[in-house]
Amino acid sequence: MRITLNGEPKECPEGTTVEKLLELYKIDKNRAAVELNLQIVPRKELSGCILNDADIVEVVTFVGGG
């Protein structure tokens, strides 16, 4: 199935959850905010939120520094 991740077309298997998508792209779910089709996905719902064909996912990661 095709989705858009941060503006780029990507392929992922049917039934992929947001949490699994983050794992596939090596994004630390504890340091990321996820928006799915213009709706924020709460961190506690990442494992139960299943992606569908043509979904648009935006991920912002937090970086520390000084």
Biopython code that builds the backbone (N, CA, C, O; Angstrom):
import numpy as np
from Bio.PDB.StructureBuilder import StructureBuilder

atoms = [
    (1, "MET", "N", (0.843, -1.162, 0.000)),
    (1, "MET", "CA", (0.000, 0.000, 0.000)),
    (1, "MET", "C", (0.890, 1.227, 0.000)),
    (1, "MET", "O", (2.008, 1.197, 0.515)),
    (2, "ARG", "N", (0.389, 2.303, -0.578)),
    (2, "ARG", "CA", (1.165, 3.544, -0.677)),
    (2, "ARG", "C", (0.647, 4.571, 0.321)),
    (2, "ARG", "O", (-0.557, 4.797, 0.448)),
    (3, "ILE", "N", (1.594, 5.182, 1.024)),
    (3, "ILE", "CA", (1.283, 6.283, 1.922)),
    (3, "ILE", "C", (2.231, 7.433, 1.599)),
    (3, "ILE", "O", (3.149, 7.285, 0.793)),
    (4, "THR", "N", (2.003, 8.565, 2.226)),
    (4, "THR", "CA", (2.934, 9.675, 2.123)),
    (4, "THR", "C", (3.497, 9.914, 3.513)),
    (4, "THR", "O", (2.746, 10.133, 4.463)),
    (5, "LEU", "N", (4.820, 9.873, 3.633)),
    (5, "LEU", "CA", (5.503, 10.090, 4.911)),
    (5, "LEU", "C", (6.384, 11.320, 4.765)),
    (5, "LEU", "O", (7.345, 11.323, 3.996)),
    (6, "ASN", "N", (6.047, 12.362, 5.511)),
    (6, "ASN", "CA", (6.788, 13.631, 5.453)),
    (6, "ASN", "C", (6.984, 14.112, 4.013)),
    (6, "ASN", "O", (8.071, 14.536, 3.621)),
    (7, "GLY", "N", (5.898, 14.032, 3.239)),
    (7, "GLY", "CA", (5.913, 14.546, 1.877)),
    (7, "GLY", "C", (6.486, 13.620, 0.825)),
    (7, "GLY", "O", (6.509, 13.969, -0.355)),
    (8, "GLU", "N", (6.951, 12.437, 1.230)),
    (8, "GLU", "CA", (7.561, 11.486, 0.300)),
    (8, "GLU", "C", (6.674, 10.247, 0.159)),
    (8, "GLU", "O", (6.210, 9.712, 1.166)),
    (9, "PRO", "N", (6.428, 9.781, -1.071)),
    (9, "PRO", "CA", (5.662, 8.547, -1.238)),
    (9, "PRO", "C", (6.454, 7.348, -0.710)),
    (9, "PRO", "O", (7.650, 7.219, -0.970)),
    (10, "LYS", "N", (5.781, 6.488, 0.024)),
    (10, "LYS", "CA", (6.414, 5.291, 0.602)),
    (10, "LYS", "C", (5.476, 4.099, 0.428)),
    (10, "LYS", "O", (4.259, 4.253, 0.317)),
    (11, "GLU", "N", (6.067, 2.922, 0.406)),
    (11, "GLU", "CA", (5.319, 1.665, 0.375)),
    (11, "GLU", "C", (5.409, 1.017, 1.748)),
    (11, "GLU", "O", (6.466, 1.046, 2.378)),
    (12, "CYS", "N", (4.316, 0.436, 2.215)),
    (12, "CYS", "CA", (4.347, -0.350, 3.450)),
    (12, "CYS", "C", (3.307, -1.453, 3.351)),
    (12, "CYS", "O", (2.345, -1.333, 2.593)),
    (13, "PRO", "N", (3.490, -2.525, 4.109)),
    (13, "PRO", "CA", (2.569, -3.656, 4.045)),
    (13, "PRO", "C", (1.180, -3.308, 4.588)),
    (13, "PRO", "O", (1.043, -2.448, 5.459)),
    (14, "GLU", "N", (0.171, -3.973, 4.074)),
    (14, "GLU", "CA", (-1.187, -3.831, 4.602)),
    (14, "GLU", "C", (-1.169, -4.154, 6.097)),
    (14, "GLU", "O", (-0.445, -5.048, 6.535)),
    (15, "GLY", "N", (-1.953, -3.436, 6.863)),
    (15, "GLY", "CA", (-2.049, -3.692, 8.303)),
    (15, "GLY", "C", (-0.957, -3.041, 9.127)),
    (15, "GLY", "O", (-0.880, -3.267, 10.335)),
    (16, "THR", "N", (-0.102, -2.229, 8.494)),
    (16, "THR", "CA", (0.967, -1.558, 9.230)),
    (16, "THR", "C", (0.376, -0.539, 10.192)),
    (16, "THR", "O", (-0.485, 0.258, 9.819)),
    (17, "THR", "N", (0.846, -0.576, 11.433)),
    (17, "THR", "CA", (0.423, 0.426, 12.410)),
    (17, "THR", "C", (1.393, 1.609, 12.357)),
    (17, "THR", "O", (2.482, 1.510, 11.791)),
    (18, "VAL", "N", (0.983, 2.717, 12.952)),
    (18, "VAL", "CA", (1.873, 3.873, 13.020)),
    (18, "VAL", "C", (3.147, 3.492, 13.775)),
    (18, "VAL", "O", (4.245, 3.884, 13.379)),
    (19, "GLU", "N", (3.004, 2.732, 14.857)),
    (19, "GLU", "CA", (4.174, 2.314, 15.631)),
    (19, "GLU", "C", (5.138, 1.502, 14.769)),
    (19, "GLU", "O", (6.349, 1.716, 14.829)),
    (20, "LYS", "N", (4.616, 0.577, 13.970)),
    (20, "LYS", "CA", (5.460, -0.251, 13.102)),
    (20, "LYS", "C", (6.125, 0.604, 12.025)),
    (20, "LYS", "O", (7.278, 0.360, 11.669)),
    (21, "LEU", "N", (5.415, 1.596, 11.505)),
    (21, "LEU", "CA", (5.996, 2.502, 10.521)),
    (21, "LEU", "C", (7.200, 3.233, 11.107)),
    (21, "LEU", "O", (8.233, 3.368, 10.451)),
    (22, "LEU", "N", (7.062, 3.702, 12.340)),
    (22, "LEU", "CA", (8.180, 4.380, 13.000)),
    (22, "LEU", "C", (9.363, 3.427, 13.165)),
    (22, "LEU", "O", (10.512, 3.818, 12.961)),
    (23, "GLU", "N", (9.082, 2.183, 13.533)),
    (23, "GLU", "CA", (10.151, 1.187, 13.660)),
    (23, "GLU", "C", (10.830, 0.937, 12.313)),
    (23, "GLU", "O", (12.056, 0.854, 12.241)),
    (24, "LEU", "N", (10.025, 0.816, 11.236)),
    (24, "LEU", "CA", (10.579, 0.560, 9.906)),
    (24, "LEU", "C", (11.554, 1.649, 9.478)),
    (24, "LEU", "O", (12.557, 1.372, 8.820)),
    (25, "TYR", "N", (11.256, 2.882, 9.853)),
    (25, "TYR", "CA", (12.110, 3.999, 9.456)),
    (25, "TYR", "C", (13.022, 4.470, 10.583)),
    (25, "TYR", "O", (13.578, 5.567, 10.539)),
    (26, "LYS", "N", (13.162, 3.612, 11.597)),
    (26, "LYS", "CA", (14.093, 3.855, 12.710)),
    (26, "LYS", "C", (13.892, 5.219, 13.365)),
    (26, "LYS", "O", (14.841, 5.965, 13.607)),
    (27, "ILE", "N", (12.616, 5.519, 13.644)),
    (27, "ILE", "CA", (12.248, 6.755, 14.333)),
    (27, "ILE", "C", (11.832, 6.388, 15.752)),
    (27, "ILE", "O", (10.938, 5.565, 15.950)),
    (28, "ASP", "N", (12.478, 6.996, 16.731)),
    (28, "ASP", "CA", (12.182, 6.734, 18.140)),
    (28, "ASP", "C", (10.811, 7.316, 18.488)),
    (28, "ASP", "O", (10.633, 8.534, 18.479)),
    (29, "LYS", "N", (9.851, 6.455, 18.793)),
    (29, "LYS", "CA", (8.494, 6.923, 19.069)),
    (29, "LYS", "C", (8.427, 7.816, 20.308)),
    (29, "LYS", "O", (7.494, 8.607, 20.450)),
    (30, "ASN", "N", (9.401, 7.697, 21.197)),
    (30, "ASN", "CA", (9.416, 8.524, 22.397)),
    (30, "ASN", "C", (9.921, 9.934, 22.131)),
    (30, "ASN", "O", (9.793, 10.817, 22.979)),
    (31, "ARG", "N", (10.495, 10.143, 20.953)),
    (31, "ARG", "CA", (11.032, 11.462, 20.600)),
    (31, "ARG", "C", (10.354, 12.021, 19.352)),
    (31, "ARG", "O", (10.926, 12.842, 18.635)),
    (32, "ALA", "N", (9.118, 11.558, 19.102)),
    (32, "ALA", "CA", (8.431, 11.972, 17.881)),
    (32, "ALA", "C", (6.980, 12.356, 18.165)),
    (32, "ALA", "O", (6.344, 11.834, 19.080)),
    (33, "ALA", "N", (6.485, 13.273, 17.362)),
    (33, "ALA", "CA", (5.065, 13.607, 17.328)),
    (33, "ALA", "C", (4.565, 13.184, 15.951)),
    (33, "ALA", "O", (5.221, 13.437, 14.941)),
    (34, "VAL", "N", (3.401, 12.538, 15.917)),
    (34, "VAL", "CA", (2.882, 11.995, 14.666)),
    (34, "VAL", "C", (1.525, 12.612, 14.346)),
    (34, "VAL", "O", (0.641, 12.705, 15.199)),
    (35, "GLU", "N", (1.391, 13.025, 13.099)),
    (35, "GLU", "CA", (0.124, 13.528, 12.593)),
    (35, "GLU", "C", (-0.310, 12.595, 11.469)),
    (35, "GLU", "O", (0.464, 12.321, 10.552)),
    (36, "LEU", "N", (-1.543, 12.108, 11.540)),
    (36, "LEU", "CA", (-2.092, 11.223, 10.524)),
    (36, "LEU", "C", (-3.320, 11.893, 9.924)),
    (36, "LEU", "O", (-4.317, 12.110, 10.612)),
    (37, "ASN", "N", (-3.241, 12.215, 8.649)),
    (37, "ASN", "CA", (-4.349, 12.883, 7.962)),
    (37, "ASN", "C", (-4.845, 14.109, 8.729)),
    (37, "ASN", "O", (-6.045, 14.293, 8.938)),
    (38, "LEU", "N", (-3.887, 14.940, 9.142)),
    (38, "LEU", "CA", (-4.135, 16.217, 9.832)),
    (38, "LEU", "C", (-4.635, 16.074, 11.270)),
    (38, "LEU", "O", (-5.097, 17.048, 11.864)),
    (39, "GLN", "N", (-4.546, 14.879, 11.829)),
    (39, "GLN", "CA", (-4.944, 14.641, 13.220)),
    (39, "GLN", "C", (-3.742, 14.112, 14.002)),
    (39, "GLN", "O", (-3.071, 13.178, 13.561)),
    (40, "ILE", "N", (-3.472, 14.712, 15.163)),
    (40, "ILE", "CA", (-2.389, 14.233, 16.015)),
    (40, "ILE", "C", (-2.753, 12.852, 16.555)),
    (40, "ILE", "O", (-3.882, 12.626, 16.991)),
    (41, "VAL", "N", (-1.797, 11.936, 16.523)),
    (41, "VAL", "CA", (-1.993, 10.597, 17.075)),
    (41, "VAL", "C", (-1.327, 10.559, 18.449)),
    (41, "VAL", "O", (-0.105, 10.671, 18.543)),
    (42, "PRO", "N", (-2.116, 10.402, 19.519)),
    (42, "PRO", "CA", (-1.506, 10.319, 20.850)),
    (42, "PRO", "C", (-0.548, 9.129, 20.929)),
    (42, "PRO", "O", (-0.807, 8.075, 20.348)),
    (43, "ARG", "N", (0.545, 9.305, 21.642)),
    (43, "ARG", "CA", (1.579, 8.274, 21.748)),
    (43, "ARG", "C", (0.990, 6.929, 22.200)),
    (43, "ARG", "O", (1.406, 5.879, 21.711)),
    (44, "LYS", "N", (0.039, 6.957, 23.115)),
    (44, "LYS", "CA", (-0.540, 5.703, 23.621)),
    (44, "LYS", "C", (-1.381, 4.972, 22.575)),
    (44, "LYS", "O", (-1.740, 3.812, 22.778)),
    (45, "GLU", "N", (-1.704, 5.634, 21.454)),
    (45, "GLU", "CA", (-2.512, 5.014, 20.404)),
    (45, "GLU", "C", (-1.707, 4.564, 19.185)),
    (45, "GLU", "O", (-2.276, 4.036, 18.230)),
    (46, "LEU", "N", (-0.385, 4.770, 19.209)),
    (46, "LEU", "CA", (0.442, 4.441, 18.048)),
    (46, "LEU", "C", (0.359, 2.968, 17.658)),
    (46, "LEU", "O", (0.347, 2.642, 16.471)),
    (47, "SER", "N", (0.301, 2.082, 18.642)),
    (47, "SER", "CA", (0.309, 0.642, 18.337)),
    (47, "SER", "C", (-1.031, 0.144, 17.803)),
    (47, "SER", "O", (-1.090, -0.919, 17.184)),
    (48, "GLY", "N", (-2.100, 0.890, 18.031)),
    (48, "GLY", "CA", (-3.412, 0.449, 17.574)),
    (48, "GLY", "C", (-3.934, 1.204, 16.368)),
    (48, "GLY", "O", (-5.023, 0.913, 15.876)),
    (49, "CYS", "N", (-3.174, 2.164, 15.892)),
    (49, "CYS", "CA", (-3.595, 2.999, 14.768)),
    (49, "CYS", "C", (-3.077, 2.381, 13.471)),
    (49, "CYS", "O", (-1.885, 2.458, 13.175)),
    (50, "ILE", "N", (-3.969, 1.772, 12.703)),
    (50, "ILE", "CA", (-3.594, 1.070, 11.475)),
    (50, "ILE", "C", (-3.684, 2.019, 10.286)),
    (50, "ILE", "O", (-4.670, 2.734, 10.111)),
    (51, "LEU", "N", (-2.636, 2.007, 9.480)),
    (51, "LEU", "CA", (-2.589, 2.857, 8.300)),
    (51, "LEU", "C", (-3.411, 2.276, 7.162)),
    (51, "LEU", "O", (-3.574, 1.061, 7.047)),
    (52, "ASN", "N", (-3.925, 3.167, 6.324)),
    (52, "ASN", "CA", (-4.686, 2.785, 5.134)),
    (52, "ASN", "C", (-4.011, 3.364, 3.898)),
    (52, "ASN", "O", (-3.230, 4.312, 3.987)),
    (53, "ASP", "N", (-4.322, 2.783, 2.750)),
    (53, "ASP", "CA", (-3.781, 3.271, 1.496)),
    (53, "ASP", "C", (-4.096, 4.761, 1.349)),
    (53, "ASP", "O", (-5.208, 5.200, 1.644)),
    (54, "ALA", "N", (-3.114, 5.525, 0.893)),
    (54, "ALA", "CA", (-3.213, 6.960, 0.632)),
    (54, "ALA", "C", (-3.193, 7.833, 1.883)),
    (54, "ALA", "O", (-3.410, 9.042, 1.790)),
    (55, "ASP", "N", (-2.936, 7.242, 3.055)),
    (55, "ASP", "CA", (-2.815, 8.054, 4.268)),
    (55, "ASP", "C", (-1.623, 8.998, 4.150)),
    (55, "ASP", "O", (-0.641, 8.713, 3.464)),
    (56, "ILE", "N", (-1.741, 10.128, 4.839)),
    (56, "ILE", "CA", (-0.660, 11.109, 4.883)),
    (56, "ILE", "C", (-0.165, 11.200, 6.320)),
    (56, "ILE", "O", (-0.910, 11.567, 7.229)),
    (57, "VAL", "N", (1.110, 10.856, 6.509)),
    (57, "VAL", "CA", (1.716, 10.831, 7.837)),
    (57, "VAL", "C", (2.827, 11.878, 7.885)),
    (57, "VAL", "O", (3.696, 11.921, 7.013)),
    (58, "GLU", "N", (2.785, 12.713, 8.909)),
    (58, "GLU", "CA", (3.856, 13.675, 9.155)),
    (58, "GLU", "C", (4.456, 13.351, 10.515)),
    (58, "GLU", "O", (3.732, 13.185, 11.496)),
    (59, "VAL", "N", (5.773, 13.262, 10.570)),
    (59, "VAL", "CA", (6.466, 12.946, 11.823)),
    (59, "VAL", "C", (7.469, 14.041, 12.100)),
    (59, "VAL", "O", (8.270, 14.402, 11.238)),
    (60, "VAL", "N", (7.418, 14.567, 13.308)),
    (60, "VAL", "CA", (8.374, 15.563, 13.759)),
    (60, "VAL", "C", (9.134, 14.941, 14.921)),
    (60, "VAL", "O", (8.523, 14.451, 15.871)),
    (61, "THR", "N", (10.461, 14.958, 14.852)),
    (61, "THR", "CA", (11.260, 14.403, 15.941)),
    (61, "THR", "C", (11.894, 15.541, 16.730)),
    (61, "THR", "O", (12.220, 16.596, 16.188)),
    (62, "PHE", "N", (12.058, 15.297, 18.014)),
    (62, "PHE", "CA", (12.633, 16.271, 18.907)),
    (62, "PHE", "C", (14.126, 16.017, 19.069)),
    (62, "PHE", "O", (14.550, 14.879, 19.272)),
    (63, "VAL", "N", (14.911, 17.068, 18.978)),
    (63, "VAL", "CA", (16.354, 16.965, 19.085)),
    (63, "VAL", "C", (16.799, 17.868, 20.218)),
    (63, "VAL", "O", (16.443, 19.046, 20.265)),
    (64, "GLY", "N", (17.581, 17.309, 21.132)),
    (64, "GLY", "CA", (18.099, 18.108, 22.241)),
    (64, "GLY", "C", (19.450, 18.711, 21.875)),
    (64, "GLY", "O", (20.133, 18.245, 20.963)),
    (65, "GLY", "N", (19.800, 19.708, 22.572)),
    (65, "GLY", "CA", (21.099, 20.332, 22.319)),
    (65, "GLY", "C", (21.247, 21.559, 23.182)),
    (65, "GLY", "O", (20.343, 21.931, 23.930)),
    (66, "GLY", "N", (22.377, 22.168, 23.069)),
    (66, "GLY", "CA", (22.571, 23.342, 23.911)),
    (66, "GLY", "C", (23.442, 24.374, 23.296)),
    (66, "GLY", "O", (23.687, 25.416, 23.903)),
]
sb = StructureBuilder()
sb.init_structure("model")
sb.init_model(0)
sb.init_chain("A")
sb.init_seg("    ")
for serial, (resi, resn, name, xyz) in enumerate(atoms, 1):
    if name == "N":
        sb.init_residue(resn, " ", resi, " ")
    sb.init_atom(name, np.array(xyz, "f"), 0.0, 1.0, " ", f" {name:<3s}", serial, name[0])
structure = sb.get_structure()
